[in-house]
Amino acid sequence: MKTSDMVRQLCEQMNMSVSELARRLGQSPQNFGKKLKRETITLEELKAIADVMNVKFEQTFILPDGNEIKTGNE
């Protein structure tokens, strides 16, 4: 699943429009829409989206030995 699809699905499940999310992030809906279309959302923006939506965000590398390298919004 593309990042933009994940963001749109999150908005749908949280009953928030993508435009409202953009405004809460301090971006114009037009600019944010272009970022979604181009798939240029940064890791920092994903963390900010999670904070605005009050959800947990994790990105993890899982090594063969089971060790994990994580980033998140906590």
RADASUL-V423808 format. One record per pair of residues at least 24 apart in sequence whose C-alpha atoms are under 7 Angstrom apart, sorted by the first residue. I is the first residue (numbers start at 0). J is the second residue. Records with the same first field share a line. If there is no record, write none. Layout:
I: J ; J
This chain:
2: 38
3: 35 ; 38
23: 51
46: 71 ; 72
